[in-house]
């Protein structure tokens, strides 16, 4: 055991300054690395931990100058706080030789921190290596040696720090941290539906048919009371690829409105239809979130004259679904998983994040029509080209409930493309020709309220 004579070098250094100081030293070897009670943040150090590290000299220039009985007595001690990321640096002894060590192209502490930051952002190891070469301005590097080192550090950081693994015991720990309690906020996601042991702790299966692993996620705001489960419908939707090549993610949406819509649609006679409609309006008026929709349904669908209705033909190849539950899987892959097959525990955290955001980002039901951005953009484009012929329809020709009706006819000539058009230009030309050719011979009847 060497006798240390510690000399204070730096006080309360940042993580970057500490790593830069260690990196400029001669070749060294880590002889101690452990967690202890924090001594950097006195007197509050009892509440968290610090990293206690000791380096000793491992330079070839010092070893060549050392005798057979005595080696280099240079040591550096680093106390790194895990909470504030501040550090104190101490030194003991001096080097036997002032010559610098031969240059090595390993991964320094600054590069390791760079790898951790990029790994936390979800970047692949090859991209992390390329960005690291540019950021640290390395003059030469062998990718066959450097890439495996980056891959190892990125994989270890994801596996042990970011929980990017399939360990069931770690998922049970995540469930313990995200269990339901009465003190949770309305938009805080929690886990439910999992199996428990005899003492009430989560006990998950292995993911097989005999021992399934099932966990649900919800928030208080998005989850309706279970005692009223018979008063609404649920819609289940799962992606096929997730079912065949990974962990199936099933979206469950409550369908309070469609429960009554289906009953009205499948009514056997007019008497049953009237009774179903009366019950639907009464149930919707009891719910503060659906009260406005109930008034809209009564005025526009049942007693209205359909003056704000219009039939629209969707072009071939265009999406026709407007169901938020059907579109959920596409949004989840695009915004959260980013089209990557995630590990089990990473998927757990992403689903918690998704539930909280879906509960916060609520959409208010609108009872008035509004032109879409695409429609306004197309109108301005056709107007600048003088492609519109708008005439007022006489009142003797057609009975209009309120306001006036206009006849809109779009003049056009078939689109001409360049020799090498882009895919967007070709699609725009096809849509333009299809829209113009499918209009009636005398144009469209348009109400000004649209």
Buried (B, 14 or more C-beta within 10 A) or exposed (E): EEEBEEEEBBEEBEBEBBBBBBEEBBBBEEEEEEEEEBEBBEEEBEEBBBBBBBBBBBBEBBBEBBEEEEBBBBBBBBBBBEBBEBBBBBBBBEBBBEBEBEEEEEBBBBBBEBBBEBBEEBBBBEEBBBBBBEEEEEEEBEEEEBBEBBBEBBBEBBBEEBBBBBEBEBBBEBBEEBBEEEEBEEBBBBBEEBEEEEEEEBBBBEEEEEEEBEBBBBBBBBBBEEEEEEBBBEBEBEBEEBEEEBBEBEBBBBBBBBBBBEBBEEBEEEEEBEEBBEEBBEBBBEBEEBEBBBBBBBEBEEEBEEEEEEEEEEEEEEEEEEEEBBBBBEEBBEEBBEEEEBBBBBBBBBBBBBBBBBBEEEEEEEEEEEEEEEEEEBEEEBEEEEBEEEEEBEEEEEEEEEEEBBBBBBEBEEBEEEEEBEEEEEEBBBBBBEBBEEEEEEBEBBBEEE
